[in-house]
Amino acid sequence: MKWDSMPNDMNVADLIVEFLIQNGIKDIFGYPGGMVIHLINALDKRKDKITNHINYHEQGSSFAACGYSLASRNIGVAYATSGPGATNLITGIANAYFDSIPCLFITGNVNIDESKGNLPIRQKGFQEMDIIPLLKNCTKYATYINDKNEILYELQKSLHIAKNGRCGAVVLDIPMNIFKENIDLSTLRQYEYKITSKKEMDFSEILAILKDSKRPCIIAGMGVNPYKNNFLQLLELLQIPIILSMPNIDLLPTKHPLNFGFLGAYGLRMANFIIHKSDVILSIGSRLDIRQIGAKKENFAPNAKLIRIDIDENEFINKIKENELQIHSDCGDFIDKLAVCLRDSNDFTTRNYMWHKWLKICKEIRQTLKDKDARFETKAINAISKYIPNNAIITTDVGQNQVWVAQCFNIKDKQRILFSSSFGAMGCSLPMAIGAYFGSKDSNISQDSINTKIYCICGDGGFQMNIQELEFIRKEKLPIKIIIINNKSLGMIRHFQEIYFDKNYVATTKDSGYSTPNFKKITKAYGLKYFKIIKKQDIKKHIFSYPKAAIIEVIFDFDTYVFPKLEFNKPNCDQLPPLERKLYQYLLNL
Ligand SMILES: Cc1ncc(C[n+]2csc(CCOP(=O)(O)OP(=O)(O)O)c2C)c(N)n1
């Protein structure tokens, strides 16, 4: 913190705001309440440097913070008042934690003298609630501050924790009386962290394994996403197939010759075949969860030696293969150092020749499977993607809409695709789009970011979960395009009921208790522009380049499907609907 530039009549709330400004945060999201009123006032005093955006539900604020962080690659910040405000914030907090997004959340709490402390009563103060124990399992760090002299220490510490190692959510719970206390800068404790020297990585074993391999591939997880340029340089040297994890689908454009799609339960068949046929898998920055490797570990990459690079050492406790090689490292460090080793090594010129044959096989797999899973839904989503510009951030919700985007979008090289991945929270797409809008403006990453276009793609169910944020879009005149894929059902769950409950639909379709409002009227109520797409010919460029906010309702039949889809107990490349056996065998034998 720069001391000399600080006014000397600050209270704790002012200090928090200065701290955020000094850390490059230009936008913050929240909702008013008595216990954060001093924070709101402090934000107002510094509105020249930081904008306090008021959502219409605290969940909207916490998802907006996630979107802001992902788009700006800085920390996202949201706040809420005590009790119900704080509990409303929790879904977005958990999202930041499970999806490893660096975010700081601030909750207000009752004055210390109104707090029940250790008394065995439920509450003393109005809206009092001890939120910290609730946050234990969904934050990297969460603490209650009852001493004004600890504020700077806790801010510095929580920011450090949120941004370092495996990123995630941190929460500071601050009583109202602490916010308003004046501070003496000279008495504030500061956080000092020890920089531990990084362990030297030994690349000899990796190089030896790679040298012996005939069919290597890389699985690139979300941990690689911030190091896109470094990764592209590594690819220049390695020239082996890249399989992405679903949350990381925007790492490479769809047309990149080494991009063979994403793996897993809903992954592309070509990706799952390539993994099945690989003899070495270098998994960088992916935790290889069940959705990716399947419920039966032995079905995952049966012929491969697995090398795992993960920043979270605890992930190694969950072994995927008995003889896997585990490397505890930051992905950026690993990628750069591997590139140096490869440049220094002569062995890899001949290897590249060997791998060339393997790449040809992978391309043959891609070509053979092309259009095998094409259906109305996939063609429509793909057609829409052609009109989404390169400088776009696309948020998706959770459900079929999300998987269609991952499977069928024609992703361009600068596009970002954001969603709730590990946490899988419906309702994320609209507030995340709002956060991404401001995050892209605040990002120093690219000159283009100022013109970034934001698209929110959601299902008719997920859209209704944070529908109130339309008022935010109207009020702040954000030119966000909201594409509602309206299949008049909770599509993902309806599909499960079709397969596993013999079409006994409960609470997922019109006839079974689920419904949608008239989205055209909703659009009108919020003063936005409405477009409707019923057939493929309605998908027109001018709709997606409309300069202001709009809702684009895309009508699908209610019986929509996400295929391919993993079938339990089958090898991961033998997804539903099953391929013709002759073709399946042909691909296996390649
Ligand atoms: C907050 C939350 N509640 C419930 C679910 C379970 N769930 C996953 S997908 C889905 C259906 C989503 O329906 P819709 O938003 O219409 O999207 P679609 O699958 O039709 O594209 C549900 C209910 C969830 N992921 N998140």
The ligand as a Tripos MOL2 file, in Angstrom:
@<TRIPOS>MOLECULE
LIG
   26    27     1     0     0
SMALL
NO_CHARGES

@<TRIPOS>ATOM
      1 C1        -28.8590  -24.2500   -9.2520 C.3       1 LIG1
      2 C2        -29.0700  -25.5600   -9.9350 C.ar      1 LIG1
      3 N1        -30.1980  -26.2540   -9.7230 N.ar      1 LIG1
      4 C3        -30.3980  -27.4280  -10.3590 C.ar      1 LIG1
      5 C4        -29.4760  -27.9330  -11.2200 C.ar      1 LIG1
      6 C5        -29.6940  -29.2810  -11.9090 C.3       1 LIG1
      7 N2        -29.8090  -29.1060  -13.3660 N.ar      1 LIG1
      8 C6        -28.7800  -29.2640  -14.2000 C.ar      1 LIG1
      9 S1        -29.1630  -28.9740  -15.7760 S.2       1 LIG1
     10 C7        -30.7640  -28.6500  -15.4000 C.ar      1 LIG1
     11 C8        -31.7620  -28.2970  -16.4620 C.3       1 LIG1
     12 C9        -31.4850  -26.9920  -17.0750 C.3       1 LIG1
     13 O1        -32.5790  -26.5880  -17.8650 O.3       1 LIG1
     14 P1        -32.4950  -25.3190  -18.7740 P.3       1 LIG1
     15 O2        -31.9280  -24.1860  -18.0300 O.co2     1 LIG1
     16 O3        -33.7910  -25.0890  -19.4160 O.co2     1 LIG1
     17 O4        -31.3800  -25.7290  -19.8260 O.3       1 LIG1
     18 P2        -31.3580  -26.9230  -20.9040 P.3       1 LIG1
     19 O5        -30.7710  -28.1140  -20.2380 O.co2     1 LIG1
     20 O6        -32.7580  -27.1540  -21.3700 O.co2     1 LIG1
     21 O7        -30.4620  -26.3810  -21.9550 O.co2     1 LIG1
     22 C10       -30.9790  -28.7750  -14.0170 C.ar      1 LIG1
     23 C11       -32.2850  -28.5790  -13.3690 C.3       1 LIG1
     24 C12       -28.2830  -27.1700  -11.3750 C.ar      1 LIG1
     25 N3        -27.2800  -27.5860  -12.1440 N.pl3     1 LIG1
     26 N4        -28.1280  -26.0010  -10.7610 N.ar      1 LIG1
@<TRIPOS>BOND
     1     1     2 1
     2     2     3 ar
     3     2    26 ar
     4     3     4 ar
     5     4     5 ar
     6     5     6 1
     7     5    24 ar
     8     6     7 1
     9     7     8 ar
    10     7    22 ar
    11     8     9 ar
    12     9    10 ar
    13    10    11 1
    14    10    22 ar
    15    11    12 1
    16    12    13 1
    17    13    14 1
    18    14    15 2
    19    14    16 1
    20    14    17 1
    21    17    18 1
    22    18    19 2
    23    18    20 1
    24    18    21 1
    25    22    23 1
    26    24    25 1
    27    24    26 ar
@<TRIPOS>SUBSTRUCTURE
     1 LIG1         1 GROUP 0 **** ****
